[in-house]
Amino acid sequence: MNGSGQIPPQLQNQLAQLQQLKAQIDAVRSQKMQVEALLKDAENALQELGKLDKNSVVYKNVGELMIKAEKENVKTELSERRETYDLRLKTLERQEERVEKKYQQLQQQLREALGGGSGGAPPMQPTVGV
């Protein structure tokens, strides 16, 4: 650091990047939680659908309406939806890992630049929502 106590522009830039990465991590985790909930709903619906006998009447939501539907058609739609949610979840998990890795690397660079090394101030951690 310079004698006036100001943070050099390069470090200010890195701090801003760190904040952006933290915001990204939070956003990805939020999306991940939403997709996990949708996936669980689809799995629960499929499970309940599997308990019904062949002659059971099934309805599905279409906007604000409940419409009578064929059990097998609903089962197919739910299975496809579940696969889509599962793929989206895996994508979000990979994205979360990449962003967290970048966050940790930048955090380490900042610690070293500020003279903290590995024994300095406690690490700044993104909020854990898992």
N, C-alpha and C positions, 0 to 999 in steps of 0.2 A: 504494500500500500504506500501511497505517497504521504508526505509529511503533513498535508492539510487535513488528513482524516477522511478524505473523500474516496469513494470506491471508484477504481478505474473503469472506464467505459466498457472494456472487455468483460470485466466481472459483472457489471450491471447487466450486460447483454446475457451472460450466462445465467444470472439470477432470474431474468425475465423468461428465459427458455425453460428453466427449472419450474417456474410457476405455470407455464403453458403445459409442460409435460404432466404436472400434477393435475391440472384441470382435465387433460386428456384421459388420464387414468380414471379419474372420478366419472367422467362421461361414459367411458367404456364399461366400467363396473355397473353403472346405472342401467345401461342398455343390456348388459349381461343378465342382471337381475330380472328385467322385464321379459327377456327371452326365456329364461329359466322358468318363470311363472307360466308363460304361454305353453311351454313344452310340458310342464307338469299337468296343466289343464287338459291338453290333448291326450296325454297318456292316461289320465284318470277317466276321461270320456271314453276312450277306447276300451279300457278295462271294464267299465260299466256296460258298454255296448256288447262286450263279449259275454256278459252274464245273461243277456236277454235271449229268449227263445226265438225261433225263426218267425213266428207269427206276431211278435210284439210290434206295437205301433211306435214309430220313432219320428221325432220332430227335430228340425234343425233351425237355428237362427239365421234369418236373412234380414239383415238390418234390424228394424224394429218388430219384425214378424217372426212367428214360429210356424214353419211350414212342414206338413207331413212329408216324409221322405222314405225311400227304401233303405232298409238297414244296411245292406251291402254298399250302397252308394255313399252313405254317411261314413261307413267304416273306411272306405277307400279314401275319401276326402280327408278324414282325420289322420290316416296313416301318412298321406302325402304332406299334410301340414306338420306332422310330428317330424318327418324327415327334414323338412325345410328349417324348422326351429333348431333341430339338432345340428345341422350344418352351420347355421348362423351362430349358434353358441360356440362351436369349435373355432370359427373364424374370430369371434370376439375374444376367446381365450388366448389365441395366438397373438392377436393385436395387443392384448393386455400385457402379455409376457414381453413383447418387443418394447413397448413403451416403458414398462417398469425397468427393463434393462438399461435403456437410454437414460432414464431418470437416475438410476443408481450410479451410472458412469459419470454423468454430469455432476452429480452430488459429490462424488469422490474427487473430481477435478477441482471443484470449488473448495472443498476442504483443504486440498493440497495447496491451492493458490492462496488461500487465506492463512496458510501456515499451520493448519490443524493436523495435517497428516492423518494417520489412522488412529492416533490416540487423543485427538482434540475433542471438540464439542460432540455431544451425542448426535448421531445421524438424524437428518430430517427425513421422516417417513411419510409417504402418502397415506391418506386415511384408508384404513382397511375396512371394506364393507363386506368381506366374505366370512 
